[in-house]
Amino acid sequence: MIQDILTYLTVTAAIAYTLYSFWRVLFSSKAGSACSSGCSSCGSKSDLFEELARKQKGPISKAARRSLV
């Protein structure tokens, strides 16, 4: 019983820390920290937001998909 509780607490803490880290990277207001510094060499933040925008637009039509290839 105690092992189950400790396991659930550990997994919950790991998930919470991961979510906190993502939040800090994406929405940090301090200059020079992670991807919020706006450096041109780090494209991970812009890639993530482009992917989210694509998913919000919906599936690509077959004609549009052929023009990409």
PQR file with spaces between the fields and no chain letter, atoms N, CA, C, O and H, PARSE charges and radii, in Angstrom:
ATOM       1  N    MET     1       0.825   -1.193    0.000 -0.4000 1.5000
ATOM       2  CA   MET     1       0.000    0.000    0.000 -0.0000 2.0000
ATOM       3  C    MET     1       0.868    1.256    0.000  0.5500 1.7000
ATOM       4  O    MET     1       0.646    2.166   -0.799 -0.5500 1.4000
ATOM       5  N    ILE     2       1.846    1.307    0.884 -0.4000 1.5000
ATOM       6  CA   ILE     2       2.713    2.489    0.951 -0.0000 2.0000
ATOM       7  C    ILE     2       3.539    2.631   -0.325  0.5500 1.7000
ATOM       8  O    ILE     2       3.843    3.745   -0.753 -0.5500 1.4000
ATOM       9  H    ILE     2       2.026    0.567    1.532  0.4000 1.0000
ATOM      10  N    GLN     3       3.901    1.498   -0.932 -0.4000 1.5000
ATOM      11  CA   GLN     3       4.664    1.552   -2.173 -0.0000 2.0000
ATOM      12  C    GLN     3       3.832    2.163   -3.301  0.5500 1.7000
ATOM      13  O    GLN     3       4.356    2.919   -4.120 -0.5500 1.4000
ATOM      14  H    GLN     3       3.654    0.593   -0.585  0.4000 1.0000
ATOM      15  N    ASP     4       2.567    1.845   -3.345 -0.4000 1.5000
ATOM      16  CA   ASP     4       1.685    2.420   -4.364 -0.0000 2.0000
ATOM      17  C    ASP     4       1.569    3.926   -4.189  0.5500 1.7000
ATOM      18  O    ASP     4       1.636    4.676   -5.162 -0.5500 1.4000
ATOM      19  H    ASP     4       2.141    1.231   -2.681  0.4000 1.0000
ATOM      20  N    ILE     5       1.397    4.360   -2.969 -0.4000 1.5000
ATOM      21  CA   ILE     5       1.268    5.790   -2.686 -0.0000 2.0000
ATOM      22  C    ILE     5       2.546    6.523   -3.073  0.5500 1.7000
ATOM      23  O    ILE     5       2.485    7.581   -3.700 -0.5500 1.4000
ATOM      24  H    ILE     5       1.342    3.751   -2.178  0.4000 1.0000
ATOM      25  N    LEU     6       3.695    5.977   -2.708 -0.4000 1.5000
ATOM      26  CA   LEU     6       4.967    6.605   -3.062 -0.0000 2.0000
ATOM      27  C    LEU     6       5.178    6.630   -4.579  0.5500 1.7000
ATOM      28  O    LEU     6       5.725    7.593   -5.116 -0.5500 1.4000
ATOM      29  H    LEU     6       3.745    5.118   -2.199  0.4000 1.0000
ATOM      30  N    THR     7       4.753    5.593   -5.254 -0.4000 1.5000
ATOM      31  CA   THR     7       4.865    5.557   -6.713 -0.0000 2.0000
ATOM      32  C    THR     7       3.992    6.634   -7.351  0.5500 1.7000
ATOM      33  O    THR     7       4.442    7.352   -8.244 -0.5500 1.4000
ATOM      34  H    THR     7       4.308    4.811   -4.818  0.4000 1.0000
ATOM      35  N    TYR     8       2.749    6.746   -6.898 -0.4000 1.5000
ATOM      36  CA   TYR     8       1.853    7.765   -7.442 -0.0000 2.0000
ATOM      37  C    TYR     8       2.374    9.171   -7.164  0.5500 1.7000
ATOM      38  O    TYR     8       2.279   10.043   -8.027 -0.5500 1.4000
ATOM      39  H    TYR     8       2.383    6.163   -6.173  0.4000 1.0000
ATOM      40  N    LEU     9       2.916    9.400   -5.986 -0.4000 1.5000
ATOM      41  CA   LEU     9       3.479   10.707   -5.660 -0.0000 2.0000
ATOM      42  C    LEU     9       4.683   11.029   -6.541  0.5500 1.7000
ATOM      43  O    LEU     9       4.831   12.161   -7.003 -0.5500 1.4000
ATOM      44  H    LEU     9       2.992    8.691   -5.285  0.4000 1.0000
ATOM      45  N    THR    10       5.528   10.055   -6.770 -0.4000 1.5000
ATOM      46  CA   THR    10       6.706   10.264   -7.609 -0.0000 2.0000
ATOM      47  C    THR    10       6.324   10.566   -9.044  0.5500 1.7000
ATOM      48  O    THR    10       6.869   11.485   -9.655 -0.5500 1.4000
ATOM      49  H    THR    10       5.408    9.136   -6.394  0.4000 1.0000
ATOM      50  N    VAL    11       5.395    9.802   -9.581 -0.4000 1.5000
ATOM      51  CA   VAL    11       4.956   10.028  -10.960 -0.0000 2.0000
ATOM      52  C    VAL    11       4.266   11.383  -11.085  0.5500 1.7000
ATOM      53  O    VAL    11       4.497   12.103  -12.056 -0.5500 1.4000
ATOM      54  H    VAL    11       4.953    9.056   -9.084  0.4000 1.0000
ATOM      55  N    THR    12       3.437   11.734  -10.133 -0.4000 1.5000
ATOM      56  CA   THR    12       2.763   13.038  -10.148 -0.0000 2.0000
ATOM      57  C    THR    12       3.768   14.176  -10.073  0.5500 1.7000
ATOM      58  O    THR    12       3.625   15.173  -10.780 -0.5500 1.4000
ATOM      59  H    THR    12       3.249   11.149   -9.344  0.4000 1.0000
ATOM      60  N    ALA    13       4.772   14.045   -9.235 -0.4000 1.5000
ATOM      61  CA   ALA    13       5.803   15.080   -9.120 -0.0000 2.0000
ATOM      62  C    ALA    13       6.590   15.207  -10.421  0.5500 1.7000
ATOM      63  O    ALA    13       6.920   16.320  -10.830 -0.5500 1.4000
ATOM      64  H    ALA    13       4.889   13.236   -8.660  0.4000 1.0000
ATOM      65  N    ALA    14       6.894   14.104  -11.072 -0.4000 1.5000
ATOM      66  CA   ALA    14       7.624   14.146  -12.342 -0.0000 2.0000
ATOM      67  C    ALA    14       6.806   14.832  -13.428  0.5500 1.7000
ATOM      68  O    ALA    14       7.338   15.633  -14.197 -0.5500 1.4000
ATOM      69  H    ALA    14       6.626   13.200  -10.740  0.4000 1.0000
ATOM      70  N    ILE    15       5.531   14.523  -13.494 -0.4000 1.5000
ATOM      71  CA   ILE    15       4.660   15.161  -14.488 -0.0000 2.0000
ATOM      72  C    ILE    15       4.530   16.657  -14.204  0.5500 1.7000
ATOM      73  O    ILE    15       4.584   17.468  -15.128 -0.5500 1.4000
ATOM      74  H    ILE    15       5.099   13.872  -12.870  0.4000 1.0000
ATOM      75  N    ALA    16       4.362   17.023  -12.951 -0.4000 1.5000
ATOM      76  CA   ALA    16       4.237   18.436  -12.583 -0.0000 2.0000
ATOM      77  C    ALA    16       5.520   19.198  -12.923  0.5500 1.7000
ATOM      78  O    ALA    16       5.457   20.320  -13.424 -0.5500 1.4000
ATOM      79  H    ALA    16       4.318   16.364  -12.200  0.4000 1.0000
ATOM      80  N    TYR    17       6.662   18.604  -12.660 -0.4000 1.5000
ATOM      81  CA   TYR    17       7.929   19.271  -12.964 -0.0000 2.0000
ATOM      82  C    TYR    17       8.118   19.429  -14.471  0.5500 1.7000
ATOM      83  O    TYR    17       8.623   20.456  -14.925 -0.5500 1.4000
ATOM      84  H    TYR    17       6.713   17.692  -12.253  0.4000 1.0000
ATOM      85  N    THR    18       7.721   18.435  -15.240 -0.4000 1.5000
ATOM      86  CA   THR    18       7.824   18.521  -16.693 -0.0000 2.0000
ATOM      87  C    THR    18       6.939   19.633  -17.239  0.5500 1.7000
ATOM      88  O    THR    18       7.378   20.418  -18.079 -0.5500 1.4000
ATOM      89  H    THR    18       7.310   17.601  -14.871  0.4000 1.0000
ATOM      90  N    LEU    19       5.706   19.708  -16.775 -0.4000 1.5000
ATOM      91  CA   LEU    19       4.801   20.771  -17.214 -0.0000 2.0000
ATOM      92  C    LEU    19       5.323   22.148  -16.812  0.5500 1.7000
ATOM      93  O    LEU    19       5.241   23.099  -17.590 -0.5500 1.4000
ATOM      94  H    LEU    19       5.349   19.070  -16.092  0.4000 1.0000
ATOM      95  N    TYR    20       5.855   22.251  -15.611 -0.4000 1.5000
ATOM      96  CA   TYR    20       6.440   23.513  -15.147 -0.0000 2.0000
ATOM      97  C    TYR    20       7.614   23.916  -16.033  0.5500 1.7000
ATOM      98  O    TYR    20       7.752   25.091  -16.373 -0.5500 1.4000
ATOM      99  H    TYR    20       5.922   21.479  -14.979  0.4000 1.0000
ATOM     100  N    SER    21       8.453   22.968  -16.407 -0.4000 1.5000
ATOM     101  CA   SER    21       9.607   23.275  -17.256 -0.0000 2.0000
ATOM     102  C    SER    21       9.168   23.764  -18.631  0.5500 1.7000
ATOM     103  O    SER    21       9.715   24.738  -19.149 -0.5500 1.4000
ATOM     104  H    SER    21       8.340   22.014  -16.130  0.4000 1.0000
ATOM     105  N    PHE    22       8.182   23.090  -19.225 -0.4000 1.5000
ATOM     106  CA   PHE    22       7.670   23.553  -20.519 -0.0000 2.0000
ATOM     107  C    PHE    22       7.077   24.944  -20.407  0.5500 1.7000
ATOM     108  O    PHE    22       7.313   25.785  -21.275 -0.5500 1.4000
ATOM     109  H    PHE    22       7.738   22.298  -18.804  0.4000 1.0000
ATOM     110  N    TRP    23       6.324   25.201  -19.374 -0.4000 1.5000
ATOM     111  CA   TRP    23       5.712   26.518  -19.172 -0.0000 2.0000
ATOM     112  C    TRP    23       6.790   27.590  -19.052  0.5500 1.7000
ATOM     113  O    TRP    23       6.671   28.669  -19.633 -0.5500 1.4000
ATOM     114  H    TRP    23       6.132   24.518  -18.669  0.4000 1.0000
ATOM     115  N    ARG    24       7.838   27.287  -18.298 -0.4000 1.5000
ATOM     116  CA   ARG    24       8.913   28.254  -18.082 -0.0000 2.0000
ATOM     117  C    ARG    24       9.663   28.540  -19.378  0.5500 1.7000
ATOM     118  O    ARG    24      10.036   29.684  -19.639 -0.5500 1.4000
ATOM     119  H    ARG    24       7.936   26.411  -17.826  0.4000 1.0000
ATOM     120  N    VAL    25       9.886   27.512  -20.190 -0.4000 1.5000
ATOM     121  CA   VAL    25      10.601   27.699  -21.456 -0.0000 2.0000
ATOM     122  C    VAL    25       9.774   28.519  -22.428  0.5500 1.7000
ATOM     123  O    VAL    25      10.300   29.421  -23.081 -0.5500 1.4000
ATOM     124  H    VAL    25       9.583   26.583  -19.979  0.4000 1.0000
ATOM     125  N    LEU    26       8.494   28.220  -22.533 -0.4000 1.5000
ATOM     126  CA   LEU    26       7.664   28.881  -23.538 -0.0000 2.0000
ATOM     127  C    LEU    26       7.214   30.275  -23.145  0.5500 1.7000
ATOM     128  O    LEU    26       7.065   31.138  -24.009 -0.5500 1.4000
ATOM     129  H    LEU    26       8.067   27.487  -22.003  0.4000 1.0000
ATOM     130  N    PHE    27       6.994   30.514  -21.860 -0.4000 1.5000
ATOM     131  CA   PHE    27       6.387   31.777  -21.461 -0.0000 2.0000
ATOM     132  C    PHE    27       7.214   32.567  -20.460  0.5500 1.7000
ATOM     133  O    PHE    27       6.661   33.360  -19.698 -0.5500 1.4000
ATOM     134  H    PHE    27       7.115   29.812  -21.158  0.4000 1.0000
ATOM     135  N    SER    28       8.512   32.370  -20.446 -0.4000 1.5000
ATOM     136  CA   SER    28       9.365   33.109  -19.532 -0.0000 2.0000
ATOM     137  C    SER    28       9.484   34.558  -19.997  0.5500 1.7000
ATOM     138  O    SER    28       9.573   34.825  -21.196 -0.5500 1.4000
ATOM     139  H    SER    28       8.961   31.726  -21.065  0.4000 1.0000
ATOM     140  N    SER    29       9.486   35.479  -19.056 -0.4000 1.5000
ATOM     141  CA   SER    29       9.580   36.896  -19.415 -0.0000 2.0000
ATOM     142  C    SER    29      10.993   37.438  -19.246  0.5500 1.7000
ATOM     143  O    SER    29      11.269   38.564  -19.661 -0.5500 1.4000
ATOM     144  H    SER    29       9.414   35.262  -18.082  0.4000 1.0000
ATOM     145  N    LYS    30      11.891   36.666  -18.649 -0.4000 1.5000
ATOM     146  CA   LYS    30      13.260   37.122  -18.470 -0.0000 2.0000
ATOM     147  C    LYS    30      14.026   37.008  -19.775  0.5500 1.7000
ATOM     148  O    LYS    30      13.975   35.973  -20.440 -0.5500 1.4000
ATOM     149  H    LYS    30      11.666   35.751  -18.312  0.4000 1.0000
ATOM     150  N    ALA    31      14.735   38.067  -20.146 -0.4000 1.5000
ATOM     151  CA   ALA    31      15.533   38.038  -21.362 -0.0000 2.0000
ATOM     152  C    ALA    31      16.716   37.106  -21.175  0.5500 1.7000
ATOM     153  O    ALA    31      17.348   37.083  -20.119 -0.5500 1.4000
ATOM     154  H    ALA    31      14.776   38.908  -19.607  0.4000 1.0000
ATOM     155  N    GLY    32      17.003   36.347  -22.206 -0.4000 1.5000
ATOM     156  CA   GLY    32      18.148   35.462  -22.178 -0.0000 2.0000
ATOM     157  C    GLY    32      17.885   34.105  -21.574  0.5500 1.7000
ATOM     158  O    GLY    32      18.815   33.309  -21.446 -0.5500 1.4000
ATOM     159  H    GLY    32      16.490   36.366  -23.064  0.4000 1.0000
ATOM     160  N    SER    33      16.667   33.810  -21.199 -0.4000 1.5000
ATOM     161  CA   SER    33      16.386   32.496  -20.627 -0.0000 2.0000
ATOM     162  C    SER    33      15.639   31.641  -21.632  0.5500 1.7000
ATOM     163  O    SER    33      14.578   32.025  -22.124 -0.5500 1.4000
ATOM     164  H    SER    33      15.911   34.456  -21.303  0.4000 1.0000
ATOM     165  N    ALA    34      16.185   30.510  -21.923 -0.4000 1.5000
ATOM     166  CA   ALA    34      15.597   29.512  -22.807 -0.0000 2.0000
ATOM     167  C    ALA    34      15.234   30.127  -24.160  0.5500 1.7000
ATOM     168  O    ALA    34      16.040   30.849  -24.746 -0.5500 1.4000
ATOM     169  H    ALA    34      17.047   30.198  -21.523  0.4000 1.0000
ATOM     170  N    CYS    35      14.051   29.852  -24.649 -0.4000 1.5000
ATOM     171  CA   CYS    35      13.653   30.315  -25.985 -0.0000 2.0000
ATOM     172  C    CYS    35      13.019   31.701  -25.973  0.5500 1.7000
ATOM     173  O    CYS    35      12.670   32.216  -27.034 -0.5500 1.4000
ATOM     174  H    CYS    35      13.396   29.266  -24.173  0.4000 1.0000
ATOM     175  N    SER    36      12.865   32.304  -24.831 -0.4000 1.5000
ATOM     176  CA   SER    36      12.217   33.614  -24.799 -0.0000 2.0000
ATOM     177  C    SER    36      13.167   34.746  -25.141  0.5500 1.7000
ATOM     178  O    SER    36      12.751   35.903  -25.208 -0.5500 1.4000
ATOM     179  H    SER    36      13.149   31.885  -23.968  0.4000 1.0000
ATOM     180  N    SER    37      14.442   34.433  -25.360 -0.4000 1.5000
ATOM     181  CA   SER    37      15.404   35.489  -25.641 -0.0000 2.0000
ATOM     182  C    SER    37      15.307   36.000  -27.064  0.5500 1.7000
ATOM     183  O    SER    37      15.797   37.088  -27.366 -0.5500 1.4000
ATOM     184  H    SER    37      14.780   33.493  -25.307  0.4000 1.0000
ATOM     185  N    GLY    38      14.676   35.225  -27.951 -0.4000 1.5000
ATOM     186  CA   GLY    38      14.474   35.675  -29.315 -0.0000 2.0000
ATOM     187  C    GLY    38      15.683   35.486  -30.201  0.5500 1.7000
ATOM     188  O    GLY    38      15.777   36.128  -31.247 -0.5500 1.4000
ATOM     189  H    GLY    38      14.278   34.341  -27.706  0.4000 1.0000
ATOM     190  N    CYS    39      16.611   34.629  -29.821 -0.4000 1.5000
ATOM     191  CA   CYS    39      17.783   34.423  -30.665 -0.0000 2.0000
ATOM     192  C    CYS    39      17.353   33.717  -31.948  0.5500 1.7000
ATOM     193  O    CYS    39      16.400   32.937  -31.945 -0.5500 1.4000
ATOM     194  H    CYS    39      16.534   34.107  -28.971  0.4000 1.0000
ATOM     195  N    SER    40      18.045   33.989  -33.023 -0.4000 1.5000
ATOM     196  CA   SER    40      17.649   33.424  -34.308 -0.0000 2.0000
ATOM     197  C    SER    40      18.063   31.975  -34.469  0.5500 1.7000
ATOM     198  O    SER    40      17.546   31.289  -35.351 -0.5500 1.4000
ATOM     199  H    SER    40      18.818   34.622  -33.025  0.4000 1.0000
ATOM     200  N    SER    41      18.976   31.489  -33.648 -0.4000 1.5000
ATOM     201  CA   SER    41      19.446   30.123  -33.807 -0.0000 2.0000
ATOM     202  C    SER    41      18.513   29.103  -33.165  0.5500 1.7000
ATOM     203  O    SER    41      18.622   27.914  -33.466 -0.5500 1.4000
ATOM     204  H    SER    41      19.396   32.046  -32.932  0.4000 1.0000
ATOM     205  N    CYS    42      17.614   29.517  -32.304 -0.4000 1.5000
ATOM     206  CA   CYS    42      16.714   28.587  -31.628 -0.0000 2.0000
ATOM     207  C    CYS    42      15.334   28.683  -32.276  0.5500 1.7000
ATOM     208  O    CYS    42      14.610   29.658  -32.077 -0.5500 1.4000
ATOM     209  H    CYS    42      17.526   30.482  -32.059  0.4000 1.0000
ATOM     210  N    GLY    43      14.986   27.669  -33.044 -0.4000 1.5000
ATOM     211  CA   GLY    43      13.703   27.689  -33.730 -0.0000 2.0000
ATOM     212  C    GLY    43      12.660   26.798  -33.092  0.5500 1.7000
ATOM     213  O    GLY    43      11.579   26.613  -33.651 -0.5500 1.4000
ATOM     214  H    GLY    43      15.575   26.877  -33.206  0.4000 1.0000
ATOM     215  N    SER    44      12.962   26.244  -31.937 -0.4000 1.5000
ATOM     216  CA   SER    44      12.021   25.288  -31.344 -0.0000 2.0000
ATOM     217  C    SER    44      10.706   25.941  -30.949  0.5500 1.7000
ATOM     218  O    SER    44       9.649   25.330  -31.107 -0.5500 1.4000
ATOM     219  H    SER    44      13.840   26.394  -31.482  0.4000 1.0000
ATOM     220  N    LYS    45      10.745   27.150  -30.446 -0.4000 1.5000
ATOM     221  CA   LYS    45       9.506   27.813  -30.035 -0.0000 2.0000
ATOM     222  C    LYS    45       8.653   28.150  -31.255  0.5500 1.7000
ATOM     223  O    LYS    45       7.443   27.922  -31.253 -0.5500 1.4000
ATOM     224  H    LYS    45      11.603   27.646  -30.318  0.4000 1.0000
ATOM     225  N    SER    46       9.280   28.691  -32.294 -0.4000 1.5000
ATOM     226  CA   SER    46       8.512   29.025  -33.487 -0.0000 2.0000
ATOM     227  C    SER    46       7.997   27.769  -34.178  0.5500 1.7000
ATOM     228  O    SER    46       6.893   27.772  -34.721 -0.5500 1.4000
ATOM     229  H    SER    46      10.263   28.876  -32.296  0.4000 1.0000
ATOM     230  N    ASP    47       8.790   26.687  -34.163 -0.4000 1.5000
ATOM     231  CA   ASP    47       8.325   25.430  -34.745 -0.0000 2.0000
ATOM     232  C    ASP    47       7.101   24.907  -34.001  0.5500 1.7000
ATOM     233  O    ASP    47       6.149   24.426  -34.617 -0.5500 1.4000
ATOM     234  H    ASP    47       9.688   26.685  -33.722  0.4000 1.0000
ATOM     235  N    LEU    48       7.132   25.004  -32.685 -0.4000 1.5000
ATOM     236  CA   LEU    48       6.008   24.528  -31.887 -0.0000 2.0000
ATOM     237  C    LEU    48       4.745   25.331  -32.195  0.5500 1.7000
ATOM     238  O    LEU    48       3.674   24.752  -32.374 -0.5500 1.4000
ATOM     239  H    LEU    48       7.904   25.394  -32.185  0.4000 1.0000
ATOM     240  N    PHE    49       4.861   26.657  -32.259 -0.4000 1.5000
ATOM     241  CA   PHE    49       3.690   27.481  -32.531 -0.0000 2.0000
ATOM     242  C    PHE    49       3.192   27.299  -33.961  0.5500 1.7000
ATOM     243  O    PHE    49       1.987   27.384  -34.197 -0.5500 1.4000
ATOM     244  H    PHE    49       5.731   27.127  -32.113  0.4000 1.0000
ATOM     245  N    GLU    50       4.088   27.049  -34.931 -0.4000 1.5000
ATOM     246  CA   GLU    50       3.658   26.769  -36.294 -0.0000 2.0000
ATOM     247  C    GLU    50       2.875   25.462  -36.357  0.5500 1.7000
ATOM     248  O    GLU    50       1.856   25.374  -37.041 -0.5500 1.4000
ATOM     249  H    GLU    50       5.067   26.980  -34.739  0.4000 1.0000
ATOM     250  N    GLU    51       3.357   24.449  -35.639 -0.4000 1.5000
ATOM     251  CA   GLU    51       2.660   23.160  -35.605 -0.0000 2.0000
ATOM     252  C    GLU    51       1.278   23.306  -34.980  0.5500 1.7000
ATOM     253  O    GLU    51       0.310   22.721  -35.467 -0.5500 1.4000
ATOM     254  H    GLU    51       4.185   24.521  -35.083  0.4000 1.0000
ATOM     255  N    LEU    52       1.180   24.079  -33.908 -0.4000 1.5000
ATOM     256  CA   LEU    52      -0.128   24.315  -33.285 -0.0000 2.0000
ATOM     257  C    LEU    52      -1.070   25.051  -34.233  0.5500 1.7000
ATOM     258  O    LEU    52      -2.259   24.741  -34.290 -0.5500 1.4000
ATOM     259  H    LEU    52       1.966   24.554  -33.512  0.4000 1.0000
ATOM     260  N    ALA    53      -0.549   26.015  -34.971 -0.4000 1.5000
ATOM     261  CA   ALA    53      -1.383   26.749  -35.922 -0.0000 2.0000
ATOM     262  C    ALA    53      -1.871   25.834  -37.034  0.5500 1.7000
ATOM     263  O    ALA    53      -3.017   25.939  -37.473 -0.5500 1.4000
ATOM     264  H    ALA    53       0.417   26.266  -34.925  0.4000 1.0000
ATOM     265  N    ARG    54      -0.996   24.928  -37.492 -0.4000 1.5000
ATOM     266  CA   ARG    54      -1.403   23.983  -38.527 -0.0000 2.0000
ATOM     267  C    ARG    54      -2.497   23.053  -38.029  0.5500 1.7000
ATOM     268  O    ARG    54      -3.432   22.742  -38.768 -0.5500 1.4000
ATOM     269  H    ARG    54      -0.066   24.842  -37.135  0.4000 1.0000
ATOM     270  N    LYS    55      -2.390   22.609  -36.795 -0.4000 1.5000
ATOM     271  CA   LYS    55      -3.394   21.708  -36.248 -0.0000 2.0000
ATOM     272  C    LYS    55      -4.732   22.415  -36.063  0.5500 1.7000
ATOM     273  O    LYS    55      -5.779   21.777  -36.170 -0.5500 1.4000
ATOM     274  H    LYS    55      -1.631   22.861  -36.195  0.4000 1.0000
ATOM     275  N    GLN    56      -4.720   23.704  -35.791 -0.4000 1.5000
ATOM     276  CA   GLN    56      -5.959   24.446  -35.613 -0.0000 2.0000
ATOM     277  C    GLN    56      -6.657   24.672  -36.948  0.5500 1.7000
ATOM     278  O    GLN    56      -7.883   24.773  -36.995 -0.5500 1.4000
ATOM     279  H    GLN    56      -3.869   24.222  -35.704  0.4000 1.0000
ATOM     280  N    LYS    57      -5.892   24.753  -38.035 -0.4000 1.5000
ATOM     281  CA   LYS    57      -6.487   24.976  -39.352 -0.0000 2.0000
ATOM     282  C    LYS    57      -7.186   23.742  -39.885  0.5500 1.7000
ATOM     283  O    LYS    57      -8.079   23.850  -40.725 -0.5500 1.4000
ATOM     284  H    LYS    57      -4.896   24.671  -37.997  0.4000 1.0000
ATOM     285  N    GLY    58      -6.796   22.580  -39.414 -0.4000 1.5000
ATOM     286  CA   GLY    58      -7.423   21.348  -39.869 -0.0000 2.0000
ATOM     287  C    GLY    58      -6.555   20.625  -40.870  0.5500 1.7000
ATOM     288  O    GLY    58      -5.429   21.037  -41.148 -0.5500 1.4000
ATOM     289  H    GLY    58      -6.070   22.491  -38.731  0.4000 1.0000
ATOM     290  N    PRO    59      -7.088   19.542  -41.411 -0.5600 1.5000
ATOM     291  CA   PRO    59      -6.298   18.732  -42.345  0.2800 2.0000
ATOM     292  C    PRO    59      -6.063   19.464  -43.662  0.5500 1.7000
ATOM     293  O    PRO    59      -6.880   20.271  -44.102 -0.5500 1.4000
ATOM     294  N    ILE    60      -4.930   19.160  -44.272 -0.4000 1.5000
ATOM     295  CA   ILE    60      -4.574   19.763  -45.561 -0.0000 2.0000
ATOM     296  C    ILE    60      -5.295   19.002  -46.677  0.5500 1.7000
ATOM     297  O    ILE    60      -5.401   17.777  -46.636 -0.5500 1.4000
ATOM     298  H    ILE    60      -4.266   18.504  -43.914  0.4000 1.0000
ATOM     299  N    SER    61      -5.775   19.726  -47.647 -0.4000 1.5000
ATOM     300  CA   SER    61      -6.453   19.078  -48.757 -0.0000 2.0000
ATOM     301  C    SER    61      -5.451   18.302  -49.602  0.5500 1.7000
ATOM     302  O    SER    61      -4.246   18.538  -49.523 -0.5500 1.4000
ATOM     303  H    SER    61      -5.688   20.722  -47.680  0.4000 1.0000
ATOM     304  N    LYS    62      -5.958   17.368  -50.416 -0.4000 1.5000
ATOM     305  CA   LYS    62      -5.053   16.552  -51.257 -0.0000 2.0000
ATOM     306  C    LYS    62      -4.311   17.410  -52.271  0.5500 1.7000
ATOM     307  O    LYS    62      -3.140   17.154  -52.550 -0.5500 1.4000
ATOM     308  H    LYS    62      -6.937   17.175  -50.481  0.4000 1.0000
ATOM     309  N    ALA    63      -4.965   18.416  -52.823 -0.4000 1.5000
ATOM     310  CA   ALA    63      -4.303   19.282  -53.810 -0.0000 2.0000
ATOM     311  C    ALA    63      -3.186   20.083  -53.154  0.5500 1.7000
ATOM     312  O    ALA    63      -2.111   20.243  -53.731 -0.5500 1.4000
ATOM     313  H    ALA    63      -5.916   18.624  -52.596  0.4000 1.0000
ATOM     314  N    ALA    64      -3.433   20.575  -51.975 -0.4000 1.5000
ATOM     315  CA   ALA    64      -2.400   21.344  -51.272 -0.0000 2.0000
ATOM     316  C    ALA    64      -1.237   20.430  -50.891  0.5500 1.7000
ATOM     317  O    ALA    64      -0.079   20.844  -50.942 -0.5500 1.4000
ATOM     318  H    ALA    64      -4.306   20.445  -51.506  0.4000 1.0000
ATOM     319  N    ARG    65      -1.537   19.202  -50.516 -0.4000 1.5000
ATOM     320  CA   ARG    65      -0.487   18.258  -50.142 -0.0000 2.0000
ATOM     321  C    ARG    65       0.395   17.932  -51.350  0.5500 1.7000
ATOM     322  O    ARG    65       1.612   17.813  -51.212 -0.5500 1.4000
ATOM     323  H    ARG    65      -2.478   18.865  -50.475  0.4000 1.0000
ATOM     324  N    ARG    66      -0.213   17.789  -52.532 -0.4000 1.5000
ATOM     325  CA   ARG    66       0.565   17.507  -53.745 -0.0000 2.0000
ATOM     326  C    ARG    66       1.462   18.671  -54.103  0.5500 1.7000
ATOM     327  O    ARG    66       2.563   18.463  -54.612 -0.5500 1.4000
ATOM     328  H    ARG    66      -1.202   17.886  -52.644  0.4000 1.0000
ATOM     329  N    SER    67       1.016   19.899  -53.850 -0.4000 1.5000
ATOM     330  CA   SER    67       1.840   21.055  -54.198 -0.0000 2.0000
ATOM     331  C    SER    67       3.035   21.197  -53.258  0.5500 1.7000
ATOM     332  O    SER    67       4.026   21.838  -53.606 -0.5500 1.4000
ATOM     333  H    SER    67       0.121   20.068  -53.437  0.4000 1.0000
ATOM     334  N    LEU    68       2.943   20.594  -52.057 -0.4000 1.5000
ATOM     335  CA   LEU    68       4.067   20.648  -51.120 -0.0000 2.0000
ATOM     336  C    LEU    68       5.171   19.662  -51.493  0.5500 1.7000
ATOM     337  O    LEU    68       6.330   19.850  -51.124 -0.5500 1.4000
ATOM     338  H    LEU    68       2.138   20.073  -51.774  0.4000 1.0000
ATOM     339  N    VAL    69       4.804   18.615  -52.225 -0.4000 1.5000
ATOM     340  CA   VAL    69       5.780   17.567  -52.558 -0.0000 2.0000
ATOM     341  C    VAL    69       6.554   17.900  -53.762  0.5500 1.7000
ATOM     342  O    VAL    69       7.416   17.124  -54.176 -0.5500 1.4000
ATOM     343  H    VAL    69       3.862   18.463  -52.524  0.4000 1.0000
